[in-house]
Amino acid sequence: MDNRLFFPATQRNRESIGDVLTRVIRKKDLILEIGSGSGEHGVFFKKRFPEIIWQTSDPDSVHRKSISSWIEYEELNKRMPQPLMLDVQKIPWEIPSKLANFLKGIVSINMIHVAEWKCTELLFMESGKLLNKGQFLVLYGPFKIGNKHISQSNYFFDNSLKIKNNLWGVRNLEEVSEEGKKNGFLQEDIIKMPANNLSIIYRKSS
Ligand SMILES: C[S@@+](CC[C@H](N)C(=O)[O-])C[C@H]1O[C@@H](n2cnc3c(N)ncnc32)[C@H](O)[C@@H]1O
């Protein structure tokens, strides 16, 4: 059955997020993606970086079905693992030891603003336990800087998120990075992305 979902933003941002990933990914790396959504990013990155292992995950079973459908549609079944059920709030994360042992980096795209703040805290806390010195965590999405929106469209987007769920919202970069710091991650780079989004590269420093 074709359970593929289509998230239009992925078509617009996948190329530029892939460009950011070229800065951190090395051949044959095993990357865990948190909140993979439809799975469109996962299959795109697997095709762009054929030698990596891209492990998708999502807590939503409809999304996981979509990810599996995309993997099948792109004929990647033999080259890409099936999505994990991973909710950042359910700690400790249940990660197969084979995956945990070879993990080189974690990527989360457009997740932390559609989840309560606790999810950002736990994302860093659990990633900090899984990753070793020199390994990376990349976040992509809209952010406030100095508690101010960087565009009017982000301001309107933030309001629309809060109408859906008052625990959601565009996060303040300094507070996000502070959570990183608490868990051994240094903010290595901030990259301006199209449509007033940012990519943030964090590097495990201890
Ligand atoms: C806006 S969608 C983004 C999906 C995909 N990364 C993209 O950019 O198209 C947010 C995703 O975060 C996932 N998510 C929400 N809460 C989560 C949590 N507590 N743990 C992990 N993922 C979560 C949702 O299920 C959804 O797939």
The ligand as a Gaussian input file, in Angstrom:
#p B3LYP/6-31G(d) Opt

LIG

0 1
 C        6.779000      19.736000      11.364000
 S        7.082000      18.015000      11.340000
 C        8.649000      17.967000      10.495000
 C        8.872000      16.661000       9.848000
 C       10.165000      16.572000       9.012000
 N       11.339000      16.624000       9.846000
 C       10.176000      17.677000       8.003000
 O       10.970000      18.623000       8.153000
 O        9.394000      17.589000       7.052000
 C        7.557000      17.655000      13.021000
 C        7.861000      16.190000      13.268000
 O        8.303000      16.065000      14.615000
 C        7.731000      14.906000      15.148000
 N        7.661000      15.033000      16.603000
 C        6.782000      15.737000      17.336000
 N        6.982000      15.529000      18.649000
 C        8.037000      14.685000      18.730000
 C        8.705000      14.072000      19.813000
 N        8.299000      14.268000      21.068000
 N        9.731000      13.253000      19.542000
 C       10.152000      13.037000      18.272000
 N        9.530000      13.577000      17.204000
 C        8.491000      14.384000      17.437000
 C        6.339000      14.839000      14.509000
 O        5.774000      13.550000      14.576000
 C        6.639000      15.289000      13.100000
 O        6.963000      14.205000      12.264000

